[in-house]
Amino acid sequence: MSLFSAVEMAPRDPILGLNEQFAADSNPNKVNLGVGVYFDENGKLPLLKCVQAAEKALMDAPKPRGYLPIDGIAAYDTAVKKLVFGADSEPFKAGRVATVQGLGGTGGLKIGADFLRKLKPEAKVLISDPSWENHRALFQQAGFEVDTYRYYDGATRALNFEGMLADLKAAAPGTIAVLHACCHNPTGYDITPAQWDQVIAVVKERGLTPFLDMAYQGFADGIAEDGAVVGKFVAAGLSFFVSTSFSKSFSLYGERVGALSVLCDTKEEADRVLSQLKIMIRTNYSNPPTHGGAVVAMVLEDPKLRAQWEEELAGMRVRIKAMRKALVQGLKAAGVKQDMSFITTQVGMFSYSGLSKDQMVRLRNEFGVYGTDTGRMCVAALNEKNIGYVCESIAKVV
Ligand code: PMP
């Protein structure tokens, strides 16, 4: 008997499993729409110019690599607060935001989850149905019971906003509501500003704890536009959590750059919360890595690099929108009778295509077009060269 003889084989991560299958596929026309990554018009992972410029500046003045503070680079945390809440906002000026550098958006979520578990051990967590596949596992691993609120209705292929509102209304006070700030993953459907007002009213009335996951700021309508939902929560006088990811918006996936921000009532409260967040970090990985945070801080704070980043991010956003349009037109041209125009009302990197599991499996096995079994496709992986083939393949399975 070995120490590990009772250890079960865990199921494979569905998306990474898909990637492995894609890599092994010998179809020369194969297209990977399964990933959650932005590719440029040549199908390549971009290395942003603003990032290269910041890296060059950092290399030109090399610094030794001591430990960072537990909560990360101070200038980075400040830049994140300004980005998320606004440099002129009352919470930023009053110092009532506690922000820590995190290992990607996932790291921000995990620090927040661990802190909340200590603070409110009895609370339940509600995530959208469906949601990013790691939300449930992450909050469960932190010790929470996780349930869902209705969000997308497969039968009508549309948002079920009434269901969402009803489920939030029915939640017990103190329930942690995980909300996608913009570019909902996996569906691509966001609620409108007016619907956000209704959600915020329910959150307030029921005493729920909002946890905004902001993994795609700048991919829907713009940096300020996508961040506007944060201002709405501030205006409602709520305390809440925001996780930030720069994986997509800086194309810095592997650098693991993100953050957690917690809006508190006062500066004094924020100081106490920050001290507790630091314990979560200290006991998990002690302190964050230096490089990615330094790059992002420099780009966000240097006016020239900041302008370049905004332009490059806008380029990604505009290209995705163009691909959505081209997909709708291409599907029509390929003979798809059903109205696919919903693809252009969706935003962000993903589209819930409405295709069934059987159709997705056929797409994969017969045509080498890879999306998830749920029908999710990454629009950000489409380009002029592969979109025609993707449209023809879809037309053959629907
Ligand atoms: N939240 C959502 C909704 C996401 O889609 C992702 C990334 N796919 C994350 C969080 C995690 O981001 P990161 O890769 O920066 O950890």
Residues whose N, C-alpha, C, O or C-beta is under 5 A from the ligand:
A	BS01	PMP	G36 L103 G104 G105 T106 G107 W132 N185 D213 A215 S245 F246 S247 V257 G258
